[in-house]
């Protein structure tokens, strides 16, 4: 059972040759390092605790790439672990593997040099330790109960010693990954909002510093990472995007209000001109011919009179009682399919939409305002007009507006990646009788109160 070393000899380690100062002497067998010394310490600690084999291996594999291990290293580790038994991992015992190089090479497909390299990396990472015999050979024996009596080779005890450490590290890495995913979603939301605002401003020919803002936007897009980065970098990027988003929104709202003001002034001026135009007696009025008579009021030549002059009999229209006519006039328009919610409730449950709605047009007083603003904000989150029309047809205008409010708020908070697909899914659920908008809205209110 030959050791991994190319030649036997004195060991440069805890079991090896040391000089007068107590430091390991390089004998040409294995070069000593701080990593190997730490691995020996972990091995001693691991022998004093009881950690199941499965827990130790899972803990190492979950953080393997973070501590510098490669897939080939972990494959060798799995091969070594197959030689250990559950009782080897009990307190007071050490899971030591004394398989030969030839066997390990056959199991892994490694060359001898690759086998040495992977074993060394595992030891430097503090996952295994080398327990060397006096002659540098790997060997061991068990008693009749399978308990290791004496063994020399690869000691897997450091895995037991560091299982709790690796589990804590894995929890930190998981939290970091979740934070990074959240930040990436927020960056995506901000990026889409900026792009939608700029496109709306340019397509509407609004006056503003759009070229300058577009240049800053393109620069920020160029800074987006192409590989995994730390949360601090993403937080910094998100801050830049949100700062630009605030500037773009402010410029857009200013330009939109200016445009509205110009349009209102133009409409007011047009009304005054039209009024003057109608009251000018010198203008020729194009309309039905007015026959001048001596009657108190002029009689307009209409279709019924033409028919009567031609001798066409016309059925008299049935008289409608005055009370019924008044009742019909007082009757409100047919109520749209809607939801059992009021506007303040849905605005409170969806604060992101409410904020954008206030920026666009101020306070929303009724469902008509909600429907109008929902249609205006639709393109900003990438919902197509076709999907919006399908929602209105399948849900009704009021429920479609409520659905759009919910989708917008979820997308703004990074909860929905594809708003158009999410809206279509709501329409499909409604068709199957499985859509509960009220429950979703009140659920968001409960989440805010929690």
Beta strands, then each sheet from edge to edge (+ up, - down):
strand 1: 96-97
strand 2: 129-131
strand 3: 139-142
strand 4: 148-155
strand 5: 290-291
strand 6: 299-300
sheet 1: 1+ 4- 2+
sheet 2: 1+ 4- 3+
sheet 3: 5+ 6-
end
